[in-house]
C-alpha cells in the first residue's frame, strides 16, 4: 500500500465549504475536485506518478494537516500528529511525499520506505521526473521488505536523485 502525502489543501469557496472539507480530512477522506480531470495540473501529474497496473484503492492521499486554507498561496503549519495517526491507521509500505513541507514532516514521522518528489504544481517540474519516480515507487512497493529512501530533485532541464 502507498500513502501519498500532499502539502496543505485549500478551498477558495465559502467558509462553509472549507469546514466541510476539513471534516472530510479529519476522517481520512481526501478529495480533490479536479483529480479525475485532465485540465487540472495536480490531478494530471498525480496520474503520471500513480498510473500503475494494480488496484488504485492501494493508494491513500493525505495532507500534512487537516486544516484547509482559503487560497492556493495559503501556508498552513504541518501537523505531525495528524500524519503519524494516518500512517499508523493505513500502515503503508511506501510513503510518497510531494513537496518540501510534506518531505519535512515525512522525514520526522516515517522511518520506512520514502520517495520524495517536487509538488505537482511546481513550475519547473517535468513529466519525465514523475515517470522516473513512478517506476521507483512501483519497484519499492513490490519489494517492500527493504527500506529505501530516495528524493527526486528537479533542476533546470534535468533531475537528480539522492538517497536520504
C-alpha positions, 0 to 999 in steps of 0.5 A: 500500500502507498500513502501519498502525502500532499502539502496543505489543501485549500478551498477558495469557496465559502467558509462553509465549504472549507469546514466541510472539507476539513471534516472530510480530512479529519476522517481520512477522506481526501478529495480533490475536485479536479483529480479525475480531470485532465485540465487540472495540473495536480490531478494530471501529474498525480496520474503520471506518478500513480498510473500503475497496473494494480488496484488504485484503492492501494493508494491513500492521499493525505495532507500534512494537516487537516486544516484547509486554507482559503487560497492556493498561496495559503501556508498552513503549519504541518501537523505531525500528529495528524500524519503519524495517526494516518500512517499508523491507521493505513500502515503503508509500505511506501510513503510518497511525499510531494513537496518540501513541507510534506518531505519535512514532516515525512522525514520526522514521522516515517522511518520506512520506505520514502520517495520524495518528489517536487509538488505537482504544481511546481513550475519547473517540474517535468513529466519525465521526473514523475515517470522516473519516480513512478517506476521507483515507487512501483519497484519499492512497493513490490519489494517492500521488505527493504527500506529505501529512501530516495528524493527526486530533485528537479533542476533546470532541464534535468533531475537528480536523485539522492538517497536520504 
